[in-house]
Each structure stands twice: as C-alpha cells, then as structure tokens.
Amino acid sequence: MNHVNEPIPAVPRTPKTSPSAADAQPIAASYEAALEELEQLVSQLDAGQLPLDQLLTRYQRGAELLAFCRARLEAVENQIKVLEGGELKPWDQP
C-alpha cells in the first residue's frame, strides 16, 4: 500500500485557556466579589437545574474563584503581624 498520497487527517486544536501576560486580568475585582460570585455558583450547582455544558463551565469558574480566594487569604495572613514584647512577629493561628 502506498500512503504517500493519502491526506493527513486534521488534528483538532485545543484553544488556549490561559491568557498571555499582557491579556491577564484578575479573576475577580476583589475577594468579596469573588466570594459573592462563588456563593451564587454554588447555589446554582446545588439547585441541579443546569444543562450539562453550563454545569461544567460554572464548575470550572467556581474552581478559579476558589483558588483566587484562597490565594488572597494566604496573602493577607502573611501580611498580618502581631506585636509581641515590642517586636513584630508573624501571626500564628491558634
């Protein structure tokens, strides 16, 4: 068999999901905005009334918002200092 003249099948391309640094925008305007949107998404998911394609899209958005909120909380925790005996020390959670 001669495969030389057979057309090469097209390979579906996956669109880029991560924006370039120039196009990068924050996931949400603030922690509070992200938390509010996340609560709305959870409510919609819990209702169980979404079509499958919307379910997946909203689940992915929820995962992005959750990661954003966790990162913001960690950043704030790292910035909190406690004055102990006249010396600033990192805040240790109980």
C-alpha positions in Angstrom: 0.0 0.0 0.0 1.1 3.5 -0.8 0.3 6.0 1.9 2.1 8.9 0.3 -0.9 10.4 -1.5 -3.4 9.9 1.4 -4.5 13.2 3.0 -3.2 13.8 6.5 -6.2 13.9 8.9 -6.8 17.2 10.6 -5.9 17.3 14.3 -8.3 19.3 16.4 -6.6 22.1 18.2 -7.4 22.9 21.8 -7.9 26.6 22.3 -5.5 28.4 24.7 -7.2 28.6 28.1 -4.5 30.7 29.8 -4.2 34.3 28.7 -0.8 35.8 27.9 0.7 38.1 30.5 -0.4 41.1 28.5 -4.0 39.9 28.4 -4.0 38.7 32.0 -6.8 40.1 34.1 -7.6 39.3 37.7 -10.2 36.5 38.2 -12.3 39.0 40.3 -12.2 42.6 41.3 -11.8 41.7 45.0 -12.0 38.9 47.5 -15.6 40.0 48.4 -16.7 40.0 44.7 -15.1 36.6 44.1 -16.8 35.1 47.3 -20.2 36.5 46.3 -19.9 35.1 42.8 -18.7 31.7 44.2 -21.7 31.6 46.5 -24.1 32.2 43.6 -22.4 29.5 41.6 -22.7 27.0 44.4 -26.3 27.9 44.8 -26.9 27.3 41.0 -25.0 24.0 41.2 -26.9 22.8 44.2 -30.2 23.5 42.5 -29.4 20.8 40.0 -31.3 22.6 37.2 -28.3 23.4 34.9 -27.7 21.8 31.5 -24.5 19.7 31.4 -22.4 22.2 29.4 -23.3 25.0 31.7 -22.7 22.8 34.7 -19.1 22.1 33.6 -18.5 25.8 32.7 -19.7 27.0 36.1 -17.8 24.3 38.0 -14.6 25.5 36.3 -15.4 29.1 37.1 -16.0 28.1 40.7 -12.6 26.4 40.9 -10.9 29.6 39.6 -12.8 31.7 42.1 -11.9 29.3 44.9 -8.2 29.4 44.0 -8.3 33.2 43.9 -10.0 33.4 47.3 -7.5 31.0 48.9 -4.6 32.9 47.4 -5.9 36.3 48.7 -6.5 34.8 52.2 -3.0 33.4 52.3 -1.5 36.8 51.1 -3.4 38.6 53.9 -2.4 36.1 56.5 1.2 36.6 55.5 0.9 40.3 56.0 -0.7 40.2 59.4 1.8 40.8 62.1 1.4 40.7 65.9 3.3 42.9 68.3 4.8 40.7 70.9 7.1 42.2 73.5 7.9 45.2 71.4 8.9 43.0 68.4 6.9 42.3 65.3 6.4 38.6 64.7 4.4 36.6 62.2 0.9 35.9 63.3 0.4 32.2 64.3 -3.1 30.9 64.1 -4.4 29.1 67.2 
